[in-house]
Amino acid sequence: MASAMEQAVVTIVNAYERHAGIRGDRYTLSQGELKELLQKELPTWCPTELREEDYNKFMSLLDTNKDCQVDFVEYMRAIACLCLYCHEYFKNCPPDPPCSQ
């Protein structure tokens, strides 16, 4: 039986795999695919009132190599940042996260 952490890793990878490549390269997320992933996989963390320009800004923050795609490394960086900024455990952590890019 897989541990909780192993299951979490599989869930994170499977979410990326389900959404990447729907509209192109199966190893990257386009802006539309990223938007769909956020809406379907993080519905309570992704407010429905986000505007298109909000998604544009989020995409530009994640797309660190500026290729107009979010690769798996960029995606994992976003997952790590979500954990740092949204989980109660990190609320009193020193304000020097690796998500400043």
Secondary structure as GFF3:
##gff-version 3
##sequence-region A 1 101
A	DSSP	alpha_helix	4	19	.	.	.	ID=ss1
A	DSSP	beta_strand	28	29	.	.	.	ID=ss2
A	DSSP	alpha_helix	31	41	.	.	.	ID=ss3
A	DSSP	alpha_helix	52	62	.	.	.	ID=ss4
A	DSSP	beta_strand	70	71	.	.	.	ID=ss5
A	DSSP	alpha_helix	72	86	.	.	.	ID=ss6
A	DSSP	three_ten_helix	88	90	.	.	.	ID=ss7
###
